[in-house]
Amino acid sequence: MLRTQGWICVWIAWAALAPLSAVAEVVRVEVASTAPWLGGRSLGKAGAYEKLQGRVYFELDPTSSTGGRVTDISLAPRNARGRVEFSSDFVLVRPRDRARRNQHSVLLEIPNRGLTQANGSFFSTARGAPFDLMNLAGTALSDAFVFEQGFTVAWLGWEFDLPKSAIRLDAPVANVNGPVRQTLVATSGGSHVVRLDGPNSYCAANAVQPDAQLLVKSRFDETGRVVPRAGWAFAHVEEGKFVADPCSVISADEFTPGRIYELIYRGAKPGLAGLGEAAVSDFVSWLKFGGEGSPAASHALGFGYSQSGRFLRDFLYRGFNADEQGRQVFDGLFIASAGAGRGSFNHRYAMPGAAGNSVLSDLRPVDLFPFSDGTEEDPVTGARDDLLQQAERSRTVPKIFSTYSSTEYWARAGSLAYTTVDGARELPLNDSARLYFFAGTSHSPTAFPPTRNGRADTYENYGNFARADWSFRALLLDLEDWVTKGKAPPDSVYPHLGADLVTREQVGFPNIPGVRFPAYMPRNWRMDFGPEFLEKGIITFEPPKVGQAYEVLVPRVDRDGNDAGGIALPEVAVPLGTCTGWNYQLPLMPDLDYLAGLVGSFFPFPANARERRNSDDPRRSTEERYSGRDDYLDKVRTAAQKLVARRLLRTEDVDAIVAESSVRWTWVAGRASEK
């Protein structure tokens, strides 16, 4: 039965949401608050919304099918029933009038490090307004697309290493200590201290540890040099003195920019990170199969961007899309900008926020074999596996949309999702999967007008502002139609081997004045974490043994330098410049094969033929392409309408796309007048 235990729980507000008994492994749901959302503002056909916020409590039998998928669950404390207890924050936003809700699907977004990534695509906050998942009451929306469709939208905390203020999972710890590797890539001088008590880190078991090591190296795949033990300590400075501290490391010498520092030590008891995947599985199962009065419609869709998309890939790989009774959890998944990787989500001393070598997460178990939907063998290691094997065995393969920006090829090993690991042969996608590549977009689009500065970094080139948000809206409805009505979605669109998918050397990037095409790209290696990693999730080799690199391919480009083989949104179909998925962060770090992590570049076209000739730019000028603003906007509208016909944009969004393009034209014209 639903119990409050001191929370403010209003049964009437929750009656349409709470089942009368525990389902799956959800023991109870406690509602801390139920309130009108957005001041009771009416949102299209859905009317006014309300927000419910609280906590979900779980119990998991370590010997159950779900429990068996969680690393170290046998080492966690148990209650009197022999089960492991844990809990998660949740937020749920739904139309107040049940009759006006989308009766087909509930949408669960997997938070990205405690944040939503749906802001800007499925809805948009007013300029400058935050979207804090734990404090939605005052949120202002300039666009409410997903809510106007009547969707019930939910978020659940799954990551255990976030601040208490974030939407998070509270997980018990395993009664074990073991080897941990903490890394620091120094990007600037002056630092002496590394904290071990934040996300992606673990405090030491104690502050003594004479056998702990600090290594320094110049490249990911080289053996590190040992820093003498007398040169550093587990300590912090207090009133000018060193004080022993298992959660802090101080080095006598400053960390050298461009170098990788690896601290290897015995860590404190690790949280059971894999309970995050179990929580999502059980919560969605509860939403779908919670019995009379359940809030769910008949189907559940999941959305994850970047880290959250990698979470969903790992979720599928480990078999979590089957609940305790073997029923399918998610019916459809929208996996955006995950590339071919998974993540550090379910092993001992997991670091969920680690992103992979492309963004200086040194040799973490993130981009791991298997990468593809079908069974594949690695000819180097002899490993044989496939991403969907567990889901196929349990007959719980959902409909899957995967989307790529250009950066997923350049920095997220994207090609490995559908090529053999040697890049020699293309593999088919699963019949239940579609892949959509948005040419010229970047993983982390920058604001417009473009600059060379990010939030904390400086880049060599203008940031790439091209983004796929408008298309995401159409694709969400396409996915729902596929799940609920069996209506086939748009065909996959992505670069194919032998046509538009090539090696870096074969890209054919034009010789744009002042632009350096990358002479390298981030690499992804085969890594051996020890004999117990694959079966038990226990890392014994720190750092891992680094093997041969995988062959990662990228899109060929056209004469303007824009990607071929993908969906050309108006920014690329009717271009004002060259949009790429790569950039350079300054200062450069070529020894680490580092470009700019997840940021792309924008190179404006020459303003006119004279500027083109004077600069020796091989690309046609803006003036040579368009007779003026109206001509440009007419071409944008035509390009958008063609995508509407392919169900890749919505008719309702075309005017807004044209208006955005008008702003961009004004910036280009103003830039030209300054020359």
CORVENVEN-V649142 format. One record per run of one state. SS is the DSSP state (H for helix, E for strand, L for the rest). FROM is the first residue (numbers start at 1). LEN is the number of residues. If there is no record, write none. Layout:
ss->SS from->FROM len->LEN
ss->SS from->FROM len->LEN
//
This chain:
ss->L from->1 len->10
ss->H from->11 len->4
ss->L from->15 len->8
ss->E from->23 len->1
ss->L from->24 len->2
ss->E from->26 len->17
ss->L from->43 len->1
ss->H from->44 len->3
ss->L from->47 len->1
ss->E from->48 len->14
ss->L from->62 len->5
ss->H from->67 len->3
ss->L from->70 len->3
ss->H from->73 len->3
ss->E from->76 len->1
ss->L from->77 len->6
ss->E from->83 len->13
ss->L from->96 len->2
ss->H from->98 len->3
ss->L from->101 len->4
ss->E from->105 len->6
ss->L from->111 len->1
ss->E from->112 len->1
ss->L from->113 len->2
ss->E from->115 len->1
ss->L from->116 len->3
ss->E from->119 len->1
ss->L from->120 len->3
ss->E from->123 len->3
ss->L from->126 len->15
ss->E from->141 len->3
ss->L from->144 len->1
ss->H from->145 len->4
ss->L from->149 len->3
ss->E from->152 len->5
ss->L from->157 len->12
ss->E from->169 len->2
ss->L from->171 len->2
ss->E from->173 len->2
ss->L from->175 len->4
ss->E from->179 len->7
ss->L from->186 len->7
ss->E from->193 len->3
ss->L from->196 len->8
ss->E from->204 len->1
ss->L from->205 len->8
ss->E from->213 len->5
ss->L from->218 len->7
ss->E from->225 len->3
ss->L from->228 len->1
ss->H from->229 len->3
ss->E from->232 len->7
ss->L from->239 len->2
ss->E from->241 len->11
ss->L from->252 len->8
ss->E from->260 len->8
ss->L from->268 len->3
ss->E from->271 len->1
ss->L from->272 len->3
ss->H from->275 len->15
ss->L from->290 len->9
ss->E from->299 len->7
ss->L from->306 len->1
ss->H from->307 len->11
ss->L from->318 len->4
ss->E from->322 len->1
ss->L from->323 len->5
ss->E from->328 len->1
ss->L from->329 len->3
ss->E from->332 len->5
ss->L from->337 len->20
ss->H from->357 len->3
ss->L from->360 len->16
ss->E from->376 len->2
ss->L from->378 len->6
ss->E from->384 len->2
ss->L from->386 len->3
ss->H from->389 len->5
ss->L from->394 len->5
ss->E from->399 len->6
ss->L from->405 len->1
ss->H from->406 len->6
ss->L from->412 len->2
ss->H from->414 len->4
ss->L from->418 len->1
ss->E from->419 len->1
ss->L from->420 len->6
ss->E from->426 len->1
ss->L from->427 len->6
ss->E from->433 len->6
ss->L from->439 len->14
ss->E from->453 len->1
ss->L from->454 len->4
ss->E from->458 len->2
ss->L from->460 len->2
ss->E from->462 len->2
ss->L from->464 len->5
ss->H from->469 len->17
ss->L from->486 len->7
ss->E from->493 len->1
ss->L from->494 len->3
ss->E from->497 len->1
ss->L from->498 len->3
ss->E from->501 len->2
ss->L from->503 len->1
ss->H from->504 len->3
ss->L from->507 len->18
ss->E from->525 len->4
ss->L from->529 len->4
ss->H from->533 len->4
ss->L from->537 len->8
ss->E from->545 len->5
ss->L from->550 len->4
ss->E from->554 len->2
ss->L from->556 len->1
ss->E from->557 len->1
ss->L from->558 len->5
ss->E from->563 len->1
ss->L from->564 len->3
ss->E from->567 len->1
ss->L from->568 len->2
ss->H from->570 len->4
ss->L from->574 len->3
ss->E from->577 len->4
ss->L from->581 len->4
ss->E from->585 len->2
ss->L from->587 len->2
ss->E from->589 len->1
ss->H from->590 len->3
ss->L from->593 len->1
ss->E from->594 len->1
ss->L from->595 len->6
ss->E from->601 len->4
ss->L from->605 len->4
ss->H from->609 len->7
ss->L from->616 len->6
ss->H from->622 len->4
ss->L from->626 len->3
ss->H from->629 len->17
ss->L from->646 len->5
ss->H from->651 len->23
ss->L from->674 len->2
//
